[in-house]
């Protein structure tokens, strides 16, 4: 079985501390690449919750050739998501797959379009794509569907209904829950919102949910800051605000990595850490929250949708009906659950809510 990452070298996914740091170090150079102009076209309406897709057209005998066009493993969440896909192909559903061709676009939407064309030219039976940009990569997705190759989109969608199924977290609902928690804990005062960018279109959906809830709380003084997906940038932004002696009574972050930077800024200046909403199940965030007794709301569980995508691929290529939109659930938890999820002997890049065997976790994340 081949895993084609663009270098034509078969490999099995593994995450050593050195390898992850190389990936993360390249993030600053990849996530801010010049992007194509984003279309203002609206998304098509969501299909009804019970809408099914007839897949008999795509049925064929295994073994199958699965193609994946990935954004790029430039943060720990993407590594965990990718690990679930690879586990599904190489282990859980291994008898069904003969080849796994995976190409990484390193957060460049133009490269992702080219990757799709390369995968189609290599005769894949199904395309799994995590789109970087909902509008720019649309042409590649539609090209695959026109050529008879079914497409699974996860976790963000494209500005079209030309796919078989879309698997997503409900980022808008998650944002609203983050804002609901902070508005309950912080009855009045200044609330700072840190939105991570770029994070494809799920970041905008998350912020929409946050704003919807906070708009109903005029007594809160809300500021929104856009922050690159880096703890150091969150730390810098918070430090600048604290140095101006601006009040911060509560913080909402779109992920735990930004939460780590927020906590660092408060600790370094000797300030009380306010309640933080929007942490996640990453070990790095859990370690920080435990060490500094942070009061927080966390959400997690999304990375394991990668395994569910592989299961859906087996159903589609077997001709079984699938839902047009699968809303993948997330779990919410608070500070009193830290000891259940935090694992001190694993690296900060481990995620607590997963469906990987322990030997995979040990190989990828043990310190």
N, C-alpha and C positions, 0 to 999 in steps of 0.2 A: 504494500500500500504506500502511495506516495503522498507526501505533504509538500506541495509546491508553494514556496513563499516568495517566489520571484527569482531565486538563485538556482533553481533546478537541483536542489540538494534535499533528498529525503531526510526528515528529522522528526523526532518526537518532542512535543512541547515540554520544556522544563524551565523552571525559573529559579536560577541561583541568584544570590544577592548581587553578584557582579553583573549578571546578564540584565537583571531588572534595572540597575542603575544606569547601564548603557542605554537601555530603552528610554528611561525617564530623562536622561540627560539630553537625548535627542528631541525631546518633546518641544522644547522652546523653538527649535529650528523647524519643526514640522507643523505644529498646530497653527502657526501664524503665516503659513504659506499664502501667497496671493490666491484668492478664490475667485471663481467666476461670479458674475452678478447674479444675485438671488432674485428669482422671479417673485412678483407680488401676487401671483395667481393663488386663489384660495384652495384649500384641500377639498377634495370631494367629500360629501357627507359620509359619516361612518356607517358601515352596514349595520343592520339590526343585530342585537346581541345574539340572536339564535340563527343568524344567516349561515347557511352551509354552502360549501363549494363542492360541486360534483367533479371528482378527479379521475373518473374512469378513462378519460382521454390520455392520461399520463401513465397508466398502469403498464408495467413491464416486468419481466423476470429479473431477479437479482442474479449476480452482484451488480450494484450500481456504482456510478462515478459521481460523487458529490463535489460540487464546486462551491467555494466560499470566497466572497469578496469582502474583506474586513477593513475596518477603518485603520487599524494599526494598534499594536499592543503598547501604547504609549502611556498607559496608567494601569494601576493595579486592578481596577475593575475590569478593564478589557482583557487583561491576562486571565482573570478568573472566569470570565464569560467564555473566552477561547478554550480554556481547559475543559469546561463542561461540554463544548462541542466536540473536542478531540476525544474525550472520554466516551462520549456517545458513539462516535464512529469507530474507534479502535477497540472498544471493550463492550459496553452495554449492548450495542446493536451491530457488533463486528461482522457476523455472518452475512449481513445484507450488503456490505460495501466492499467493492474491490479497490477503489481509488478514492483518495481525498486530496483534492487540489485546492490549496489555500493561498490566496494572494493578499498582501498587505499594502494598503494605499498610503499609509503614514499620514493620514488626515489631509490628503490632497484629493479633492473631488475629481479633478481632471485625470489623475492616475487611476482613480477607481473606475471611471468609464472605460479606460484602456484595459484594466484588469478584467472587467466583465467580458470584453470582446475576446481577450486571450482565452479565458475559460470556456466561452462558447465555441471557439475554434478547436478546443481540445476535446469536444464531444461530451460535456458533462450532461448528466441526466436531470439534475436539479441544481438551482442556484440559491444559495443562502447568502443574503447580503445584509450588513448593518450599514445603512446609508450615512455618508458624511453630511450630505446636503440634500434636502428633500426635493429640490427642483433641479439642481445641476445633474445629478446621477439618474434622473428620471428616464432619459433617453436609453440608457443602458438596460434598465429594468424592462422597459417596454420592448426593446429589441429581443431580450431573452424570451419574453412571453410570445412575441410574434413568431419566433423560431421554434415554438413548441416546448420550450424548457420551462417548467413550473418554477415560480419564485416564492421563497419565504423571506419576508422582510422582518428584521428585528434588530434593535428594539425600537427604532424610530421608523416612521412610514415615509412614503414618497408622495408627491403631489399628483397622485393618480390612483385609480382603482385597478390598475393592471398588475395584479399580483394574485397569488392563490390565497395566501394567508399572511396576516400581520400579527406578530406577537409583541406585546408591549407591556411595560409597567404603565400605570396611569399616573404620569408625572404631574398632571394638573391636580389630581386628587391628593397626591403626596405633598405638593406645595401648600394646598389648602389645609391639610392636617398639620403641617409644620407651623403655619400661621395661627391656626386655631389654638395649638398648645401654647405658643408664646403669648398670645393675647389673653389667655386664661392665667398664665403665670405672672405676666407683667401687665397689670391693670391700666397703667399710664406711664408716660415717659418716652424716652428715645429708643427706637428699635432700628437696628442696622441689618440690612439684608445683603448678603454676598451671593451674587449669581455667578457661577463658574462659566467661563467661555474659553474656547469653543466647546460645546457639548452637543453638536448637531442641533436638531430642533427640539429635543426634549428639555433643554435648558429654558427655552422660551415658554414651553407649556408649564414647567414648574413655577416660573415666575408669575405666570398668569394666575395660577392657583393661589399663590401667596398674596398677590394683590387683591384678588377677589375677596378674600377673607379680611385682610387688613383695611380695605376700603370701608368696611362697616365699623371701624374703630377710629373715628376721628380724633379721639383723645390721645392716640399714639402718634408720635412724631417719627415718621418712617423715612429712612434714607436707603437708596439702593445703589450698591457699588458693583460694577462688573470686574471680575477678578479672573485671571488666568488660573488654570487647574493646577495650582502649585501652592503648597503651604507657605512658602517664603513670600509670595505675593500677598496672601491674606494677612500674614504677619506685618508686612510693610504698610498696607493700607490701614490696619487697625492701629499700628504704632503712630502713624501720622495723625490720626484722629485723636488718640489719647494725648499726644504731645500738644495738641491745640486745647486740651482740657475740655473737649466736647463730651457731653454725657452719653453713656451707652448703658441702657438699662436691660437690654435683651438683644440677642443676635440670632438671626436665621441664616443658615448656610445651606448650600445645595448639596454638600457632601462632607464627609468626615475629614478629608484632607484639608479643606479650607478651615474646618473647625480646629484642627491641630494648630494651624497658623494663628488663629484668633486667640486660642488659649496661650500660646507662646508670648504674644504681644502683651497680654494682661499680666502674665507671670513676671516678665522681664521688668515691668514698670511697677511691680508691687501692688497692682490694682486688684480689687475684688473681681473674680470672674463672674459675669452675669449668667443667667440661664441661656443655654444655647439650644436651638431647635434645628434639626436637619442633619445631625450626625448620622453615621451609618454603622454597619457591622464589620467594617475593616478593623483589623487588629491594631493598626496604628492609632486610629481614633479611640478605640476601647482602652488602649494602653494610656493614652494621654488623659482620657476622662477619669480613669481609675487613679492615676498618680496625683491628679489635682482635684479630685472630688467634685467634678463638674456636675451640675444639675442640667440634664439634657433630655431631649427626645431624639431617639434614633429610628431610622427606617432601614430595612434591608431585605435581601432575598432575591434581588433581580438577576444576579449573575447566573444563577442556575437555570434561567430560561434557555441558555444555550443547549442544555441537554434536551429540553422539551422540543426545541426546534428540530433536533435530529430525529426524535420520535415522530414528529409531524412529517418529516421527510419520508420515513418508512411508510407512513399511512398514505401519503400522496402517491408514491411510486407503486403502492399496492392497489391503487384505485379506490381507496376508502374515502368517504366524505370527511372534510375537515371544516372547522369554523373559519369564517372569513376574518374575524378579529378575535384573538385570544388575549384577554386582559389578564396578565400574569400577576398574581397577588404579591404584595409586599407585607412585611411584618413591622409593626411599630413596638418599641420598647423604651424603657426609661432607665435611669442610672442604677436602680436597684437590681437590674438584670445583668450588669457588667460581669460579675463573677461567673455567671453561667456561660458567657460567650467568649470572654477574653482568654487567650492561651499564651502564657508568657514564653513558652519555648519555641513559638513560631514567630516568623518575621512580621513586620508591620503590614506586609502585602497580602496576608491571609485574610479571608472573609469568612465570618462565622456561619452564615446561612448558606449551605452548599449541599450538593448531592454527590460529591466525589468520594471515592474509597479512601481509607486512611493512608494507604501506601502512596497514593497520588499526593495527598496533603503533606506527608512526611518528606517526599522527594522534592516537592516544590518550595516548601516554606519553612522547614526546620532550620533553626539558627545554627 
